[in-house]
């Protein structure tokens, strides 16, 4: 297996890393994320407008619940010019429709499966009861049935044709997202389009004069590759996604695409006024990291939120390094950019077209009524000395079995790797051999240390932490909300599908 140095660095997210043996051939490297090149002609950047994602309307509402009906089905989308791409989409669109919810007000989501394979829905970052969290074997079976899963789980909750997910929304206002979580097939099913935003709002945040309305825009960033006919190109062992999980051996380190999509469009452009904008940025890629930077000194990032909601105070950032599944809530001030100028959102980890993400065209001058206060939110962190348990979890590649493991063990739905007590405060020590974005269901956590000290992108409450090769992080987690079985895993989706996932049960 041979990989370019740039592919290795792009996946690792490091610019000065030298891995022993990669250039000399003395040591066989671990499987790295690898690009699968498109076979279709690719468009030049900045030719199409940024799609503004649609917001789903409830089918009905009562005093404390909003009811939604969504069907996951195949559909045709026009992504590359002049070509149709078959997607698997929520209500047949990619990205799926945005759900806007209120803190403390319940959402009831009836999800129907019109695909030929099972699906599972996970509200990523949601504080959700176990029966609605999207455990990987809690399948919604297609109408007409489906052969049994190759992995038997006596505790799975399967349903035929449809399932109702209930989200209580007892958590801070924040940017969440929903996506497929089917056992062993999360990566290829998300590659086909199964992801969308879930934005949780509350009155406290609305009292702050942040940019809103058409000045608040969600950006779902992902990479994809395409076949000559415009269909998605992905190296699945079983393209039907029915029987055999996994990818071709060369891609088991992660699949990278050569087309950057934002809200489903390749390298789009957005007309903006010379005022402040709020962007909710999500990395919905399978394995690709981005180091986002604005092309002109006339515009800059100010981070205002993370996975778990608003920060205590605005945090200026020269760039935003974002791993799969992370969210960054930022304000960009275009006031110093003259009308007629452009600002490009760059990816410092990419080459060629992949070094650009989208472009902002400063099209008009407007009055700016928004304000960025010195204090954004009350963020009350836990005290590490109050933790009652410390656990160590090692995320690494096992050469003997050619698989990704946690503490040397493959995923087993019947084995509990941790049993924290309800409301217990624990320290989890996470260590890695390579780059792994690590995600815990149900909870948010505080980063105590990240290879010595919290990093520039560890601020606020997190549900995903990105660890580079050989890094160690200590996170502080309170297991509150619900009893039941949940998972934690690497959010490099090819790693997750190939056993880098574990269970914890809140008791």
MIMAR-500801 format. One line per field, with one value per residue (C-alpha): residue in three letters; y, z, x. Coordinates in steps of 0.001 Angstrom, whole numbers, always signed. Layout:
r	ala / ...
y	Y / ...
z	Z / ...
x	X / ...
//
This chain:
r	unk / unk / unk / unk / unk / unk / unk / unk / unk / unk / unk / unk / unk / unk / unk / unk / unk / unk / unk / unk / unk / unk / unk / unk / unk / unk / unk / unk / unk / unk / unk / unk / unk / unk / unk / unk / unk / unk / unk / unk / unk / unk / unk / unk / unk / unk / unk / unk / unk / unk / unk / unk / unk / unk / unk / unk / unk / unk / unk / unk / unk / unk / unk / unk / unk / unk / unk / unk / unk / unk / unk / unk / unk / unk / unk / unk / unk / unk / unk / unk / unk / unk / unk / unk / unk / unk / unk / unk / unk / unk / unk / unk / unk / unk / unk / unk / unk / unk / unk / unk / unk / unk / unk / unk / unk / unk / unk / unk / unk / unk / unk / unk / unk / unk / unk / unk / unk / unk / unk / unk / unk / unk / unk / unk / unk / unk / unk / unk / unk / unk / unk / unk / unk / unk / unk / unk / unk / unk / unk / unk / unk / unk / unk / unk / unk / unk / unk / unk / unk / unk / unk / unk / unk / unk / unk / unk / unk / unk / unk / unk / unk / unk / unk / unk / unk / unk / unk / unk / unk / unk / unk / unk / unk / unk / unk / unk / unk / unk / unk / unk / unk / unk / unk / unk / unk / unk / unk / unk / unk / unk / unk / unk / unk / unk / unk / unk / unk / unk / unk / unk / unk / unk / unk / unk / unk / unk / unk / unk / unk / unk / unk / unk / unk / unk / unk / unk / unk / unk / unk / unk / unk / unk / unk / unk / unk / unk / unk / unk / unk / unk / unk / unk / unk / unk / unk / unk / unk / unk / unk / unk / unk / unk / unk / unk / unk / unk / unk / unk / unk / unk / unk / unk / unk / unk / unk / unk / unk / unk / unk / unk / unk / unk / unk / unk / unk / unk / unk / unk / unk / unk / unk / unk / unk / unk / unk / unk / unk / unk / unk / unk / unk / unk / unk / unk / unk / unk / unk / unk / unk / unk / unk / unk / unk / unk / unk / unk / unk / unk / unk / unk / unk / unk / unk / unk / unk / unk / unk / unk / unk / unk / unk / unk / unk / unk / unk / unk / unk / unk / unk / unk / unk / unk / unk / unk / unk / unk / unk / unk / unk / unk / unk / unk / unk / unk / unk / unk / unk / unk / unk / unk / unk / unk / unk / unk / unk / unk / unk / unk / unk / unk / unk / unk / unk / unk / unk / unk / unk / unk / unk / unk / unk / unk / unk / unk / unk / unk / unk / unk / unk / unk / unk / unk / unk / unk / unk / unk / unk / unk / unk / unk / unk / unk / unk / unk / unk / unk / unk / unk / unk / unk / unk / unk / unk / unk / unk / unk / unk / unk / unk / unk / unk / unk / unk / unk / unk / unk / unk / unk / unk / unk / unk / unk / unk / unk / unk / unk / unk / unk / unk / unk / unk / unk / unk / unk / unk / unk / unk / unk / unk / unk / unk / unk / unk / unk / unk / unk / unk / unk / unk / unk / unk / unk / unk / unk / unk / unk / unk / unk / unk / unk / unk / unk / unk / unk / unk / unk / unk / unk / unk / unk / unk / unk / unk / unk / unk / unk / unk / unk / unk / unk / unk / unk / unk / unk / unk / unk / unk / unk / unk / unk / unk / unk / unk / unk / unk / unk / unk / unk / unk / unk / unk / unk / unk / unk / unk / unk / unk / unk / unk / unk / unk / unk / unk / unk / unk / unk / unk
y	+0 / +3329 / +6777 / +10251 / +12354 / +14967 / +12399 / +11418 / +15002 / +15908 / +13150 / +13749 / +17470 / +18252 / +20222 / +19271 / +15628 / +13032 / +9476 / +6942 / +4824 / +6645 / +8100 / +5467 / +2384 / +947 / +673 / -167 / +2748 / +2359 / +2669 / +6353 / +8149 / +8064 / +10062 / +8279 / +10487 / +11515 / +10112 / +12832 / +16283 / +18689 / +22257 / +25311 / +26838 / +29654 / +29104 / +28219 / +30050 / +28581 / +26686 / +28041 / +24992 / +24614 / +24455 / +21636 / +22622 / +20452 / +18367 / +19489 / +20842 / +20671 / +22458 / +21005 / +18768 / +19416 / +16445 / +15800 / +13151 / +12449 / +9765 / +8609 / +7779 / +7736 / +10826 / +12576 / +15706 / +18085 / +18455 / +18517 / +20621 / +18655 / +15441 / +13710 / +12150 / +9554 / +10381 / +8776 / +11735 / +12721 / +13690 / +13063 / +16043 / +16452 / +17813 / +16864 / +19549 / +21564 / +20951 / +23965 / +23118 / +24925 / +24036 / +22169 / +21619 / +18034 / +16915 / +13748 / +12579 / +9803 / +8461 / +6238 / +4036 / +3901 / +2647 / -953 / -1306 / -701 / +2741 / +4141 / +7816 / +9490 / +13038 / +13899 / +15914 / +15263 / +14451 / +11681 / +8695 / +5397 / +4165 / +7282 / +7790 / +5710 / +2712 / +1128 / -2071 / -397 / -776 / +561 / -2363 / -1606 / -2426 / -6035 / -7187 / -7636 / -10506 / -10647 / -8625 / -10489 / -9187 / -10539 / -8178 / -9607 / -6090 / -4420 / -2563 / -3071 / -1699 / -2372 / +453 / +3368 / +4499 / +7414 / +9178 / +11484 / +14279 / +15988 / +18871 / +19282 / +20834 / +24096 / +25826 / +24691 / +23382 / +19666 / +17446 / +14175 / +11376 / +7687 / +5327 / +1850 / -789 / -1301 / +852 / +4376 / +5553 / +4614 / +5649 / +9072 / +9373 / +9031 / +11996 / +11029 / +14084 / +17336 / +20129 / +20193 / +23654 / +24087 / +27611 / +29318 / +32743 / +33418 / +33222 / +35284 / +38126 / +38605 / +40780 / +38220 / +38217 / +36585 / +36107 / +36026 / +36891 / +33507 / +30690 / +27005 / +25529 / +21744 / +20988 / +17575 / +15993 / +13602 / +11965 / +11139 / +8464 / +9396 / +9379 / +11761 / +9116 / +9154 / +7151 / +5152 / +2019 / -185 / -3923 / -4354 / -1411 / -2525 / -1976 / -5059 / -7803 / -7267 / -4277 / -2443 / -788 / -1892 / -2496 / +586 / +2825 / +1316 / +4342 / +6598 / +7782 / +11275 / +12958 / +15504 / +17742 / +20070 / +20513 / +23172 / +22570 / +20071 / +22431 / +22258 / +25251 / +27674 / +31449 / +33609 / +37269 / +39087 / +42631 / +44332 / +43485 / +40674 / +37165 / +34153 / +30822 / +27481 / +25273 / +21475 / +19037 / +16198 / +14443 / +10786 / +11289 / +14688 / +17439 / +21102 / +24002 / +26926 / +30380 / +33564 / +34853 / +38498 / +40279 / +42360 / +39503 / +37307 / +34516 / +35050 / +31777 / +32113 / +28485 / +24882 / +21447 / +22128 / +25718 / +29252 / +29935 / +32160 / +34916 / +35497 / +33806 / +35251 / +32531 / +33003 / +29718 / +26935 / +23359 / +21154 / +17350 / +15129 / +15759 / +18889 / +22125 / +25646 / +28615 / +31701 / +35338 / +36825 / +40603 / +41803 / +45512 / +46181 / +44600 / +47085 / +46427 / +44540 / +42630 / +38900 / +36740 / +33073 / +30446 / +28432 / +24947 / +24973 / +21159 / +20810 / +20839 / +22293 / +22709 / +21105 / +24096 / +26218 / +25743 / +28632 / +32362 / +35355 / +38198 / +41553 / +42742 / +45599 / +47941 / +47686 / +48954 / +46423 / +46086 / +43096 / +43222 / +40890 / +41314 / +40655 / +37997 / +35439 / +32902 / +31507 / +28379 / +26458 / +23744 / +20806 / +20436 / +17660 / +16890 / +15820 / +12972 / +9532 / +7296 / +7554 / +5310 / +4850 / +4124 / +3393 / +3904 / +2123 / +60 / -3635 / -4937 / -8610 / -8326 / -5366 / -3564 / -511 / -1303 / +251 / -1210 / -3938 / -5156 / -4995 / -3668 / -6104 / -4909 / -7357 / -6125 / -3052 / -1205 / +1157 / +1318 / +4841 / +5550 / +8051 / +11574 / +10289 / +12561 / +10708 / +11462 / +9590 / +9430 / +9037 / +8043 / +7378 / +5933 / +7970 / +10750 / +9979 / +12377 / +10754 / +11155 / +10206 / +9833 / +11329 / +13625 / +16740 / +17058 / +19518 / +19115 / +19150 / +18429 / +17799 / +16688 / +18912 / +21644 / +22341 / +23245 / +26316 / +24422 / +22707 / +25630 / +25216 / +22023 / +19358 / +16038 / +15326 / +15823 / +15500 / +13693 / +13560 / +10761 / +9805 / +12440 / +12007 / +13919 / +13957 / +14835 / +15436 / +13890 / +13865 / +11035 / +12709 / +12566 / +8944 / +5399 / +2952 / +1743 / +4157 / +4078 / +6029 / +5801 / +7331 / +9632 / +8759 / +6739 / +4058 / +3493 / +3351 / +829 / -1332 / -1848 / +1375 / +1679 / +767 / +659 / +2383 / +1809 / +4423 / +2505
z	+0 / -1009 / -62 / -909 / +1877 / +1234 / +1733 / +5057 / +6214 / +5030 / +7091 / +10101 / +10011 / +10684 / +8554 / +10084 / +10988 / +9973 / +10490 / +10760 / +7688 / +5445 / +3271 / +3877 / +3663 / +6848 / +8721 / +7160 / +8010 / +9394 / +6851 / +6048 / +4714 / +939 / -1825 / -4376 / -7489 / -9480 / -12967 / -13992 / -15267 / -12340 / -12493 / -11810 / -8382 / -7528 / -10384 / -8398 / -5549 / -2060 / -1380 / +1701 / +3545 / +3925 / +7371 / +7957 / +9124 / +11713 / +10485 / +13634 / +17099 / +20501 / +23761 / +24199 / +21202 / +17515 / +15232 / +12073 / +9362 / +7199 / +4583 / +3690 / -4 / -3169 / -5355 / -8131 / -7345 / -9693 / -8020 / -10962 / -13937 / -16538 / -14497 / -12123 / -8907 / -7116 / -3427 / -363 / +1333 / +4155 / +2226 / -857 / -462 / +333 / +2857 / +4675 / +5814 / +8871 / +12005 / +14320 / +17894 / +21202 / +24460 / +26664 / +23840 / +22590 / +18991 / +17751 / +14489 / +12536 / +10162 / +7286 / +5404 / +1630 / +948 / +67 / +3228 / +6978 / +8445 / +11936 / +12898 / +15418 / +16712 / +17074 / +20227 / +21475 / +25107 / +24100 / +25743 / +24647 / +22670 / +20450 / +20393 / +17283 / +18644 / +15592 / +15646 / +16281 / +12620 / +10702 / +8339 / +4778 / +4012 / +2878 / +5249 / +5065 / +5763 / +9382 / +10284 / +10317 / +13870 / +16293 / +19048 / +21480 / +22804 / +19456 / +18978 / +15346 / +13656 / +10311 / +7815 / +10250 / +13734 / +15997 / +17587 / +20533 / +21402 / +24746 / +24073 / +27715 / +26980 / +25990 / +22739 / +20150 / +16656 / +16438 / +13391 / +12497 / +10377 / +9635 / +12155 / +10724 / +12082 / +9750 / +6977 / +8435 / +6126 / +2728 / +3715 / +4864 / +1705 / -240 / +1555 / +4885 / +7060 / +8071 / +10678 / +13917 / +15484 / +19086 / +20177 / +23423 / +24731 / +26465 / +23187 / +21377 / +23856 / +22494 / +19389 / +17280 / +13505 / +12675 / +9895 / +6532 / +8364 / +10135 / +7762 / +8352 / +6335 / +5954 / +4498 / +3101 / +386 / -2314 / -5529 / -8659 / -11362 / -15083 / -15011 / -12036 / -9405 / -6139 / -6267 / -3108 / -2678 / -917 / -1001 / -1604 / -3643 / -2845 / +890 / +1661 / +2821 / +3030 / +5065 / +4571 / +1891 / -440 / +1617 / +281 / +1812 / +5286 / +6767 / +5577 / +2283 / +971 / -1975 / -4428 / -4601 / -1706 / -1261 / +894 / +1465 / -1401 / -3982 / -5318 / -4290 / -4150 / -3820 / -1536 / -1955 / +1367 / +2673 / +4412 / +7885 / +10435 / +9628 / +11853 / +10316 / +11923 / +10431 / +10414 / +9071 / +7730 / +5910 / +6421 / +7139 / +5858 / +8143 / +7161 / +8364 / +7401 / +6836 / +5211 / +2264 / +3310 / +6474 / +6045 / +7441 / +10457 / +12527 / +16005 / +17550 / +19631 / +20056 / +19979 / +19874 / +23100 / +22620 / +23191 / +24747 / +27788 / +25688 / +22032 / +21005 / +18013 / +15784 / +12886 / +11442 / +12323 / +12303 / +12162 / +12214 / +11103 / +13165 / +14942 / +14839 / +15144 / +15548 / +14258 / +13412 / +10370 / +10089 / +6472 / +7390 / +6274 / +2880 / +156 / -1996 / -5093 / -3325 / -2624 / +309 / -216 / +2471 / +2165 / +3335 / +4360 / +4389 / +742 / -2597 / -5867 / -5925 / -2457 / -1063 / -1568 / +11 / -1099 / -1875 / -344 / -2776 / -1033 / -3047 / -1072 / +1874 / +4753 / +8274 / +10871 / +13811 / +15354 / +18296 / +19675 / +23466 / +25755 / +27562 / +25589 / +28138 / +31635 / +31239 / +34505 / +34285 / +36661 / +39074 / +38184 / +41868 / +42143 / +39640 / +41186 / +38393 / +35848 / +32766 / +30086 / +26493 / +23758 / +20117 / +17793 / +14659 / +15184 / +12516 / +13284 / +12595 / +10162 / +12113 / +14260 / +17959 / +21364 / +24130 / +21659 / +21301 / +18369 / +18824 / +20420 / +21164 / +24070 / +25890 / +28120 / +28147 / +30917 / +33347 / +34806 / +37426 / +36653 / +37439 / +38097 / +37185 / +35515 / +33847 / +30611 / +29402 / +25612 / +23764 / +20092 / +17705 / +14745 / +14055 / +15501 / +16091 / +19154 / +19906 / +22916 / +22630 / +25235 / +26959 / +26497 / +28155 / +29239 / +27874 / +30839 / +28905 / +25279 / +25067 / +28001 / +27886 / +26163 / +22521 / +20649 / +19446 / +22746 / +24240 / +25601 / +25901 / +23385 / +22204 / +19814 / +20368 / +17603 / +18634 / +16427 / +16274 / +19717 / +21502 / +24867 / +26167 / +29537 / +29404 / +32279 / +31748 / +33813 / +32799 / +33448 / +31728 / +31095 / +32055 / +29251 / +26583 / +24391 / +22203 / +21868 / +18742 / +16261 / +13845 / +10988 / +9610 / +7979 / +11346 / +13077 / +10595 / +11096 / +14868 / +16458 / +18642 / +22236 / +24599 / +27851 / +29966 / +32390 / +35419
x	+0 / +1537 / +256 / +1354 / +2769 / +80 / -2687 / -1143 / -801 / -4286 / -5834 / -3616 / -4318 / -661 / +1756 / +5095 / +4583 / +7168 / +5966 / +8793 / +9231 / +6770 / +9484 / +12150 / +9930 / +11489 / +8185 / +4843 / +2519 / -949 / -3744 / -4177 / -7217 / -7015 / -8639 / -10793 / -10590 / -13622 / -14060 / -16511 / -15474 / -15464 / -16771 / -14623 / -15207 / -17581 / -20043 / -23181 / -24904 / -24816 / -28063 / -29819 / -31111 / -34852 / -36466 / -38944 / -42418 / -44199 / -47115 / -48905 / -48202 / -49826 / -49057 / -45559 / -44767 / -44011 / -44714 / -42685 / -42997 / -39939 / -39351 / -35850 / -35897 / -33799 / -33956 / -32067 / -30072 / -28262 / -24854 / -22448 / -23587 / -25536 / -25570 / -27972 / -26719 / -28816 / -28897 / -30433 / -32037 / -34346 / -37481 / -35347 / -33014 / -29322 / -28583 / -31764 / -34221 / -33236 / -35293 / -35524 / -36536 / -36920 / -35209 / -37693 / -40170 / -40367 / -39955 / -41633 / -40073 / -41783 / -39134 / -40208 / -37761 / -38263 / -34726 / -33831 / -31678 / -32100 / -31521 / -30953 / -31269 / -28952 / -29362 / -25687 / -25067 / -28593 / -29316 / -31654 / -33341 / -31728 / -34740 / -34498 / -30723 / -30093 / -28210 / -26514 / -28592 / -31964 / -32879 / -35826 / -36275 / -37439 / -41063 / -41177 / -38448 / -34703 / -32288 / -31072 / -28008 / -24710 / -24146 / -26715 / -27782 / -30353 / -31079 / -31778 / -35046 / -36034 / -39144 / -40775 / -41034 / -41067 / -40100 / -40950 / -37974 / -38701 / -36293 / -36974 / -34534 / -33553 / -30147 / -28499 / -29340 / -26833 / -26130 / -26922 / -27228 / -28889 / -27492 / -27695 / -26077 / -26660 / -24305 / -21308 / -22809 / -22810 / -20001 / -21503 / -25036 / -23917 / -21785 / -25031 / -26557 / -28104 / -27360 / -29055 / -29047 / -31062 / -30847 / -31921 / -32899 / -33867 / -34866 / -31536 / -29626 / -32250 / -31777 / -28248 / -28062 / -26211 / -26667 / -30009 / -32504 / -30727 / -27471 / -27475 / -26503 / -25810 / -22928 / -22702 / -19274 / -18360 / -16229 / -17447 / -16214 / -18177 / -18392 / -18519 / -22348 / -22475 / -23233 / -21327 / -18103 / -17348 / -15185 / -17764 / -17131 / -20872 / -22255 / -25824 / -25036 / -27104 / -24757 / -20992 / -19780 / -16518 / -14437 / -11669 / -8488 / -6705 / -9393 / -9802 / -8005 / -10830 / -12316 / -11590 / -13321 / -11900 / -14988 / -15799 / -19548 / -21194 / -24907 / -24739 / -23183 / -19592 / -17467 / -20420 / -20506 / -22638 / -23523 / -23218 / -23471 / -20553 / -21890 / -21511 / -22802 / -23253 / -22202 / -22997 / -20279 / -20551 / -17965 / -20151 / -17303 / -16486 / -12794 / -11664 / -10424 / -10435 / -8342 / -10545 / -9103 / -10402 / -8372 / -8250 / -7248 / -10388 / -12474 / -11863 / -13420 / -14762 / -15886 / -19040 / -20067 / -18962 / -20633 / -22530 / -23672 / -22425 / -19037 / -18762 / -17151 / -16215 / -12962 / -11032 / -9590 / -7158 / -8386 / -10806 / -9496 / -12560 / -12684 / -15585 / -18749 / -17467 / -19457 / -18111 / -20444 / -18631 / -19240 / -17504 / -17370 / -17252 / -17425 / -13832 / -14404 / -15373 / -18413 / -17297 / -14539 / -14467 / -13377 / -12546 / -12997 / -9794 / -8854 / -5185 / -5085 / -6118 / -4317 / -5599 / -9395 / -9607 / -7719 / -10849 / -14267 / -16508 / -16447 / -18196 / -19006 / -19432 / -22405 / -23950 / -23664 / -26125 / -26604 / -25472 / -27853 / -26088 / -23727 / -21070 / -21141 / -18184 / -20229 / -22222 / -23404 / -23050 / -20916 / -20603 / -17965 / -17577 / -14640 / -12161 / -11578 / -15221 / -14766 / -15250 / -13891 / -11063 / -11081 / -8419 / -9431 / -6909 / -7947 / -5549 / -5051 / -4366 / -2007 / -2653 / -6387 / -6182 / -8890 / -9519 / -9997 / -10671 / -8504 / -7607 / -11205 / -13627 / -17131 / -19558 / -23119 / -23379 / -20243 / -20327 / -17005 / -18121 / -21047 / -21153 / -23790 / -26524 / -25257 / -21718 / -18811 / -15937 / -12604 / -11977 / -8399 / -8397 / -5238 / -4619 / -2086 / -3295 / -5825 / -9231 / -12178 / -13761 / -17471 / -19600 / -23355 / -25761 / -23250 / -21167 / -17797 / -15141 / -11619 / -9236 / -6064 / -5179 / -1544 / -651 / -3269 / -6596 / -6046 / -7327 / -10420 / -11357 / -13294 / -16801 / -18828 / -17857 / -19270 / -16363 / -12651 / -10082 / -6908 / -3842 / -1255 / +21 / -2037 / -3742 / -6748 / -8476 / -12158 / -14563 / -17996 / -21189 / -23520 / -26853 / -30196 / -31103 / -30224 / -29542 / -27123 / -25160 / -22055 / -18825 / -16720 / -14323 / -16151 / -13860 / -16757 / -14648 / -12924 / -16314 / -17705 / -14612 / -15055 / -13744 / -16818 / -17644 / -20621 / -21369 / -24450 / -25698 / -26997
//
